[in-house]
Amino acid sequence: MRLFPKFAFQDRHRHIIALIKENTSRLIFAGICSLMISGATTTMGYLLKPVIDKIFVNKDAQGLMILPLFIIAAFLIKGLGTYGQEYFMNYVGENIIRRLRDQLYDRIQDLPLAFFQKERTGVLMSRITNDVNILKSMVSSAVTGALRDGSSIIGLAVVVLYQNWRMAIIAFIVFPLAFLPVIELGRRVRRVSTGCQQAMAELNAFLHETFAGNKIVKAFGMEQHEKKRFFTQTQSILKLEIKGVIVRSLSNPIMEFFAGLGIAFVIWYGGWEVIKGKTTPGTFISFLACVILLYDPIRRLSQLNNSIQQGLAAADRVYDVIEARSDIHDPPNPHPMRSGSHTVRFEDVEFSYGEKPVLNGVNLTVHDGQILALVGMSGGGKTTLVNLIPRFFDVTGGRILIDETDIRDFKIADLRREIAIVTQDPILFNETVRDNIAYGNLNADDADIIAAAQAAYAHDFILRFPKGYDTVIGELGGRLSGGEKQRLCIARALLKNAPILILDEATSSLDTEAEALVQKALENLMRGRTTFVIAHRLSTVAKADHIVVVVGGRIVEQGTHDSLLALKGEYAKLHEMQFAAHNGRAETAEIPN
């Protein structure tokens, strides 16, 4: 699977621009507000000429009464324009970020298990939260700066050229010199920003792992160790952030220095023109004010380059995921999948995660309604085998058929609709009991949910909760015992009512009492379904219709419990080992104190 294909750089820009264009109406209003700001700024600079020449030099009392009103109006217009622009541009920025977050989450959910095995949860969380937030800053500041500062620069440039084109050329000549170092600094900002974002992603991954595994941290007394690891990561982030601060901070003084050069030349040259009578003091002061006002938006545009470079670094990380493509996809002309019982057949199935094969030459048929047990030592390929049925992975050789149709010819959604899974680690959500059970069928009513809970032997303990079925069970069902969580998972699978069932070590982590209840619930769940059972405890598979022993990715034995014991092969060895271990525990329990 191509997790991070190298798409053309321009494609990402075009996609962001397309998202911006979706907000055209608000951009138009923001543009109008920008014109109000630039118009008011230009007017304030130009009004200095009549203030000095007419009021101060010519002592025009009537002008003294009128001009302050124009100045008040200019400031009012600028204030209204600033408010409107801030509102519309922030709305556009937030809306674009919402769309990007939605697209990012949508893409992540569609990617196969192989992606999640390679990517850490904390890193993915960082891309949705931190990286997308940086993009928001880029979009908002880039468009806002382009509209506000661009229009201000144009307006003020027209005024200074109109007032004195000779001084204007002197003022403008330093601009190209100022932007050359700013562009180079922008490249460095992008490199540093990429490092900061990667470091933040690592920190998020670290936090997720240590918070989720807090019980183990405390059990092994590793609090101080984890604190030191955290402090080391934050120190690394600090160093990167300081590098970023240094690089970003340089652009402003560089622009200030060149602005000073330009203004110094203007004062020198303009002063001579005033002394020689070629221009009036009012024109000179107005020109100088406009030049000073002109350098401010130019300086902001130079800082804008830093925001853009940071945003582009974040865009690369976001679009690496959005552009990821899965090798597991729907066929162009999917075969319809009927509801009801199914026969599953493995035909010369091979699978490999990389160079080393995990499954090799697996041939197996499970008829509708049969219970197939897969046993063997850990790492033999049992879980991989059942994970191929819902196409969490695709076979690298051979094929898997359901009712004589290759599963790759079905739509993925149709295929998985016919399959229910209960795993060793019960996965529940921080929702109510009702919501967790209904996850198997969102259209189920209360009666169906209660019936599923009763069949899973969960109804009684649910009623003991303060709010019954409306009780929120905590993250990953943290407020429940292992047996209670597993029974809710079984109720969820019962409610889905899928004809193919996969039980992957569903009772291995439970104590004897909890296992007995869960086993009764599983018997209800397996009834009438084509069932694949993975179990280390051979006592749980003795009643299976067919047992398969998987060793090193191959089926080495298969048959019923009694026939496999009679073979005195791998299954018999496993049975003997467990029987000896069980007797050993029993004898230990009988030793007196």
C-alpha positions in Angstrom: 0.0 0.0 0.0 1.3 3.5 -0.9 0.9 5.3 2.4 2.6 8.6 1.4 2.7 9.0 -2.3 4.5 12.0 -3.7 1.8 14.1 -5.4 2.7 17.2 -7.3 3.3 20.2 -5.1 0.9 22.3 -7.1 -1.9 19.8 -6.6 -1.9 20.6 -2.8 -1.9 24.3 -3.5 -4.8 23.9 -5.9 -6.8 21.9 -3.4 -6.3 24.6 -0.7 -7.2 27.3 -3.2 -10.4 25.3 -4.1 -11.3 25.2 -0.4 -10.8 29.0 -0.2 -12.9 29.6 -3.3 -15.8 27.8 -1.7 -16.1 30.8 0.6 -16.3 33.3 -2.3 -19.1 35.4 -0.9 -17.4 36.0 2.5 -14.1 36.7 0.7 -15.9 39.4 -1.3 -17.1 41.0 1.9 -13.7 40.7 3.4 -12.3 42.3 0.2 -14.7 45.2 0.6 -13.6 45.6 4.2 -9.9 45.6 3.1 -10.7 48.4 0.6 -12.2 50.3 3.4 -9.1 49.9 5.5 -6.7 50.8 2.7 -8.9 53.7 1.6 -9.0 55.1 5.2 -5.2 54.5 5.6 -4.4 56.3 2.4 -6.8 59.1 3.2 -5.2 59.7 6.6 -1.8 59.9 5.0 -3.0 62.3 2.2 -4.9 64.6 4.7 -1.6 65.6 6.3 -0.9 67.8 3.2 -3.9 70.1 3.7 -3.5 70.1 7.5 0.0 71.5 7.2 -0.3 73.7 4.1 -3.8 75.1 4.6 -4.3 75.1 8.3 -0.9 75.5 9.9 0.9 77.5 7.1 -2.0 79.5 5.6 -4.0 79.6 9.0 -7.2 78.4 7.3 -9.8 78.5 10.2 -12.6 77.1 8.1 -10.4 74.1 7.1 -9.6 73.6 10.8 -13.3 73.0 11.5 -13.8 70.5 8.5 -10.6 68.4 8.4 -11.0 66.8 11.9 -14.4 65.5 10.7 -12.7 63.8 7.8 -10.1 62.3 10.1 -12.8 61.0 12.5 -14.7 59.5 9.5 -11.5 57.9 8.2 -10.7 56.2 11.6 -14.3 55.1 11.9 -14.3 53.5 8.4 -10.9 51.8 9.2 -12.3 50.4 12.4 -15.4 49.0 10.8 -13.4 47.6 7.9 -11.0 46.0 10.4 -13.8 44.4 12.3 -15.5 43.1 9.2 -12.4 41.7 7.7 -11.4 39.9 11.0 -14.9 38.3 11.2 -15.1 37.2 7.6 -11.6 36.0 7.3 -11.6 34.1 10.5 -14.9 32.5 9.5 -13.3 31.4 6.2 -10.2 30.1 8.0 -12.2 28.1 10.5 -14.5 26.7 7.8 -11.5 25.6 5.7 -9.9 23.9 8.7 -13.2 22.1 9.5 -13.3 20.8 5.9 -9.6 19.7 6.1 -10.2 18.0 9.5 -13.2 16.2 8.1 -11.3 15.1 5.0 -8.4 14.0 7.1 -10.5 11.9 9.5 -12.5 10.5 6.6 -9.4 9.4 4.8 -7.9 7.9 8.0 -11.0 5.9 8.7 -11.0 4.5 5.2 -7.3 3.3 5.4 -6.7 -0.4 6.2 -5.2 -1.9 9.3 -1.7 -1.9 7.8 -1.7 1.9 8.0 -2.6 1.9 11.7 0.0 -0.7 12.4 2.7 1.6 10.9 1.4 4.9 12.3 1.1 5.7 16.0 -2.2 7.0 17.4 -0.6 10.1 18.9 1.0 11.1 15.6 -2.3 10.8 13.8 -4.0 12.8 16.5 -1.4 15.5 16.1 -2.0 15.8 12.4 -5.8 16.4 13.0 -5.3 18.9 15.8 -1.9 20.6 15.8 -0.9 20.5 12.1 -4.4 21.5 10.8 -4.4 24.4 13.3 -1.2 25.7 11.9 -2.8 25.5 8.4 -5.6 27.7 9.7 -3.2 30.4 10.7 -1.6 30.3 7.2 -4.9 30.4 5.4 -6.4 33.2 7.5 -3.2 35.3 7.7 -2.2 34.7 4.0 -5.6 35.8 2.6 -6.1 38.5 5.1 -2.6 39.9 4.6 -3.0 39.7 0.8 -6.3 41.6 0.9 -5.6 44.1 3.6 -1.9 44.9 3.1 -1.9 44.4 -0.7 -4.7 47.0 -1.2 -3.0 49.3 1.3 0.3 49.1 -0.5 -1.4 49.8 -3.9 -3.4 52.8 -2.5 -0.4 54.3 -0.7 1.9 53.7 -3.6 -0.5 55.6 -5.9 -0.6 58.6 -3.5 3.2 58.9 -3.1 3.7 58.6 -6.9 1.1 61.2 -7.4 2.7 63.6 -4.8 6.3 63.2 -5.9 7.4 60.5 -8.3 11.1 61.3 -7.9 11.1 60.7 -4.1 8.8 57.7 -4.6 11.5 56.0 -6.8 14.0 56.5 -4.0 11.6 55.1 -1.4 10.8 52.0 -3.6 14.3 51.2 -4.7 15.2 49.4 -1.4 12.2 46.9 -1.6 13.9 44.2 -3.7 17.0 44.3 -1.5 14.9 43.8 1.6 12.9 40.8 0.3 15.9 38.7 -0.8 17.0 37.8 2.8 13.4 37.5 3.9 12.8 34.8 1.2 15.8 32.9 2.4 14.7 33.1 6.0 11.3 31.8 4.9 12.9 28.6 3.6 14.7 28.1 7.0 11.4 28.8 8.8 9.8 25.9 6.9 12.5 23.5 7.7 12.4 24.4 11.4 8.6 24.3 11.5 8.6 20.8 10.0 10.9 19.7 12.8 8.7 21.3 15.4 5.6 19.7 14.1 7.2 16.2 14.0 8.4 16.8 17.6 4.9 17.7 18.7 3.6 14.6 17.0 6.1 12.5 18.9 5.1 14.2 22.1 1.4 13.4 21.4 2.3 9.8 20.7 4.2 9.6 24.0 1.3 11.1 26.0 -1.2 8.7 24.4 1.0 5.7 25.3 1.8 6.7 28.9 -1.8 7.8 29.7 -3.3 4.6 28.2 -0.7 2.5 29.9 -0.8 4.4 33.2 -1.6 1.3 35.2 1.6 -0.4 34.0 3.6 2.7 34.7 2.4 2.8 38.3 2.6 -1.0 38.7 6.3 -1.0 37.8 7.1 2.3 39.7 8.2 4.0 36.5 6.7 7.4 37.2 10.1 9.2 37.5 11.4 7.4 34.4 8.4 8.6 32.3 8.8 12.1 33.7 12.4 12.2 32.6 11.4 11.0 29.1 8.7 13.7 28.9 11.1 16.4 30.1 13.7 15.3 27.5 11.1 15.6 24.7 9.9 19.0 25.9 13.5 20.2 26.0 14.0 19.0 22.4 10.8 21.0 21.4 12.1 24.0 23.2 15.4 24.0 21.3 13.5 23.7 18.0 11.0 26.4 18.9 13.9 28.8 19.9 15.5 28.1 16.5 12.2 29.1 14.9 11.9 32.2 17.0 15.4 33.3 16.0 14.8 32.7 12.3 11.3 34.3 12.4 12.5 37.3 14.4 15.2 38.2 11.9 12.8 39.2 9.2 11.3 42.1 11.1 14.6 43.9 12.0 15.8 43.4 8.4 12.7 45.1 7.1 13.0 47.8 9.7 16.6 48.5 8.6 15.8 48.8 4.9 12.7 50.9 5.8 15.1 53.2 7.7 17.3 53.4 4.7 14.4 54.4 2.5 13.0 56.9 4.9 16.5 58.4 5.4 16.9 58.9 1.7 13.4 60.4 1.5 14.1 62.9 4.3 17.4 63.8 2.7 16.1 64.3 -0.8 12.7 65.7 0.2 14.4 68.2 2.6 16.4 69.6 -0.3 13.3 69.9 -2.4 11.5 71.9 0.4 14.6 74.1 0.9 14.8 74.8 -2.8 11.0 75.4 -3.0 10.3 72.6 -5.4 7.7 71.2 -3.0 5.7 72.4 0.0 6.3 71.3 3.6 2.7 69.8 3.6 3.4 67.7 0.6 6.7 66.5 2.0 5.2 65.6 5.4 2.2 63.9 3.7 4.6 62.0 1.4 6.8 61.0 4.4 3.7 59.8 6.4 2.5 57.8 3.4 5.9 56.2 3.0 6.0 55.3 6.7 2.5 53.9 6.4 3.6 52.0 3.3 6.4 50.3 5.0 4.1 48.9 7.7 2.0 46.6 5.4 5.2 45.7 3.6 6.8 44.6 6.9 3.6 42.6 7.7 3.9 40.9 4.3 7.4 39.9 5.1 6.2 38.3 8.4 3.4 36.7 6.4 6.0 34.7 4.5 6.9 33.0 7.8 3.3 32.0 8.5 3.0 30.7 4.9 6.2 28.6 5.3 5.0 27.1 8.6 1.6 26.4 7.0 3.2 24.7 4.0 5.2 22.5 6.3 1.9 21.5 8.1 0.2 21.1 4.7 2.8 18.5 3.7 2.0 16.5 6.8 -1.7 16.8 6.4 -1.8 15.9 2.7 0.5 13.0 3.2 -2.4 11.3 4.9 -5.2 12.8 2.8 -3.5 11.6 -0.4 -2.7 8.2 1.0 -4.3 5.4 -1.0 -5.2 2.0 0.1 -4.5 -1.2 -1.9 -7.7 -2.6 -0.5 -10.6 -1.2 -2.5 -14.0 -2.1 -4.0 -14.1 -3.9 -7.4 -15.3 -1.8 -10.3 -18.3 -4.2 -10.8 -19.1 -5.7 -7.4 -20.9 -9.0 -7.1 -24.1 -8.8 -5.0 -23.8 -10.5 -1.6 -26.8 -12.4 -0.4 -27.8 -12.4 3.2 -28.1 -15.6 5.2 -25.7 -18.4 6.1 -22.4 -18.7 4.2 -19.7 -21.2 3.4 -16.1 -19.9 3.5 -13.3 -21.6 1.6 -9.5 -20.8 1.7 -7.8 -21.9 -1.6 -4.0 -22.0 -1.6 -3.9 -18.9 0.6 -0.6 -17.1 1.1 0.1 -13.9 3.0 3.1 -11.9 4.0 3.5 -8.5 5.8 6.9 -8.1 4.1 9.5 -10.5 2.9 8.8 -13.2 5.5 5.6 -15.3 4.7 3.1 -15.5 7.5 0.7 -18.0 5.8 1.7 -20.5 3.2 -0.6 -22.8 1.2 -3.7 -22.8 3.4 -6.6 -24.9 2.1 -9.7 -25.0 4.2 -13.4 -25.1 3.9 -15.9 -24.1 6.6 -19.5 -24.9 5.8 -22.4 -22.7 6.8 -23.3 -23.2 10.4 -20.1 -25.0 11.3 -17.8 -24.1 14.2 -14.1 -24.1 13.2 -11.4 -23.9 15.9 -7.9 -22.7 15.1 -5.3 -23.7 17.6 -1.5 -23.5 17.8 1.3 -21.7 19.5 1.4 -17.9 19.4 2.8 -16.4 16.2 1.6 -19.3 14.0 -0.7 -17.1 11.9 -4.2 -17.9 13.3 -5.2 -14.2 13.8 -3.8 -13.3 10.4 -5.9 -16.0 8.8 -9.2 -14.7 10.2 -8.2 -11.1 9.5 -8.2 -12.0 5.8 -11.9 -12.8 5.8 -13.2 -9.2 6.4 -10.3 -8.0 4.2 -8.4 -6.2 6.9 -5.6 -7.4 4.7 -5.7 -8.9 1.2 -4.1 -12.3 0.4 -0.8 -12.1 -1.4 -1.5 -15.5 -3.0 -4.4 -17.8 -3.6 -8.0 -16.6 -2.7 -10.7 -16.7 -0.2 -14.2 -17.5 -1.3 -17.6 -17.0 0.3 -20.3 -19.2 -1.4 -17.8 -19.8 -4.3 -17.2 -16.0 -5.0 -13.8 -14.4 -4.3 -14.3 -12.0 -1.5 -12.4 -9.3 -3.5 -15.4 -9.3 -5.9 -17.8 -8.1 -3.1 -18.1 -4.5 -2.0 -16.1 -4.2 1.3 -19.2 -2.8 3.1 -21.3 -5.7 1.9 -18.7 -8.2 3.0 -18.2 -6.8 6.4 -21.9 -6.4 7.0 -22.0 -10.3 7.0 -19.2 -10.6 9.6 -19.2 -10.0 13.4 -16.0 -10.0 15.5 -15.3 -10.4 19.2 -11.6 -10.0 20.1 -9.4 -10.7 23.0 -9.2 -7.0 24.0 -12.8 -5.8 24.2 -13.1 -2.4 22.4 -15.8 -0.2 23.8 -16.4 3.5 23.6 -17.0 6.2 26.2 -20.7 6.3 25.6 -23.7 4.7 27.3 -24.2 1.0 27.6 -27.1 1.3 25.1 -25.0 3.1 22.5 -22.2 0.5 22.8 -24.6 -2.4 22.2 -26.4 -0.5 19.4 -23.1 0.0 17.7 -23.8 -3.4 16.1 -27.1 -2.1 14.6 -27.9 1.6 14.9 -31.5 1.0 13.8 -32.2 -1.3 16.7 -34.9 -0.4 19.2 -34.7 -0.8 23.0 -36.4 -4.2 22.9 -33.7 -5.5 20.5 -31.0 -4.1 22.7 -32.3 -5.6 25.8 -32.8 -9.0 24.1 -29.2 -8.9 22.9 -28.0 -8.0 26.4 -30.1 -10.9 27.9 -28.7 -13.4 25.5 -25.2 -12.2 26.3 -25.9 -12.5 30.1 -25.3 -8.8 30.5 -28.8 -7.6 31.3 -28.6 -8.3 35.1 -25.3 -6.4 35.7 -26.5 -3.5 33.5 -29.6 -3.0 35.7 -27.3 -2.7 38.7 -25.8 0.4 37.3 -27.2 3.7 38.7 -28.6 4.7 35.2 -29.0 1.2 33.8 -28.6 1.2 30.0 -28.0 5.0 30.1 -24.8 4.6 32.2 -21.6 6.0 30.5 -19.0 3.3 30.8 -15.8 5.4 30.5 -12.9 5.3 28.1 -12.5 1.8 26.6 -15.1 0.6 29.2 -12.8 1.4 32.0 -15.6 1.3 34.6 -16.4 -2.3 33.8 -14.7 -5.6 34.7 -13.1 -7.8 32.0 -16.1 -10.2 31.9 -18.6 -7.3 31.8 -16.8 -5.7 28.9 -16.6 -8.9 27.0 -20.3 -9.6 27.5 -21.2 -6.1 26.1 -19.1 -6.9 23.1 -21.0 -10.2 22.6 -24.3 -8.3 22.9 -23.1 -5.9 20.2 -22.2 -8.9 18.0 -25.6 -10.5 18.7 -27.4 -7.4 17.7 -25.5 -7.2 14.4 -26.8 -10.7 13.7 -24.2 -11.4 11.1 -24.0 -15.0 9.7 -20.2 -15.2 9.9 -18.6 -14.9 13.3 -15.0 -14.5 14.3 -14.0 -15.1 18.0 -10.3 -14.2 18.5 -9.2 -15.3 22.0 -12.5 -14.0 23.3 -12.1 -15.6 26.8 -8.3 -15.8 27.2 -8.0 -12.9 29.5 -10.9 -13.8 31.9 -10.9 -15.6 35.2 -12.7 -18.9 35.6 -16.0 -17.4 36.9 -16.1 -14.7 34.2 -15.1 -17.2 31.5 -18.0 -19.5 32.4 -20.5 -16.7 31.9 -18.9 -15.4 28.7 -18.7 -19.0 27.4 -22.5 -19.3 27.9 -23.0 -16.0 26.1 -20.8 -17.2 23.2 -22.8 -20.4 22.8 -25.8 -18.2 22.2 -23.9 -16.1 19.8 -22.4 -19.0 17.8 -25.7 -20.8 17.4 -26.5 -21.2 13.6 -23.5 -19.1 12.5 -20.4 -20.0 10.5 -17.9 -19.5 13.3 -14.1 -19.2 13.5 -12.8 -19.6 17.0 -9.2 -18.9 18.0 -8.3 -20.2 21.4 -5.3 -21.2 23.4 -7.4 -23.1 26.0 -8.2 -26.3 24.3 -11.1 -26.9 26.7 -13.0 -24.1 24.9 -12.7 -25.7 21.4 -13.4 -29.4 22.3 -17.0 -29.0 21.1 -16.0 -27.5 17.7 -17.2 -29.2 14.6 -13.7 -29.1 13.1 -10.3 -28.2 14.7 -7.3 -26.9 12.7 -3.8 -26.8 14.1 -1.7 -24.0 12.6 2.1 -24.0 12.9 4.4 -21.7 11.1 1.7 -20.4 8.8 0.6 -23.9 7.7 -2.2 -26.3 8.6 -0.4 -29.3 10.0 -3.4 -31.2 11.5 -7.2 -31.0 11.3 -10.1 -33.1 12.6 -12.3 -33.4 15.7 -11.0 -33.2 19.2 -11.0 -37.0 19.7 -9.4 -37.8 16.3 -6.6 -35.3 16.8 -5.8 -36.7 20.3 -5.7 -40.1 18.7 -3.1 -38.8 16.2 -0.7 -38.1 19.0 0.7 -35.2 17.0 0.9 -31.4 17.6 -2.7 -31.1 19.0 -2.0 -33.9 21.5 1.2 -32.2 22.6 -0.7 -28.9 23.2 -3.3 -30.8 25.1 -0.8 -32.6 27.2 1.1 -29.3 28.0 -2.1 -27.6 29.1 -3.3 -30.6 31.1 0.1 -30.8 32.9 0.0 -27.0 33.6 -3.5 -27.3 34.9 -2.6 -30.1 37.2 0.4 -28.2 38.4 -1.7 -25.2 39.4 -4.2 -27.5 41.1 -1.5 -29.2 43.2 0.1 -25.8 44.1 -3.3 -24.7 45.3 -3.6 -27.7 47.6 -0.2 -27.1 49.4 -1.0 -26.1 53.0 0.4 -22.9 54.5 
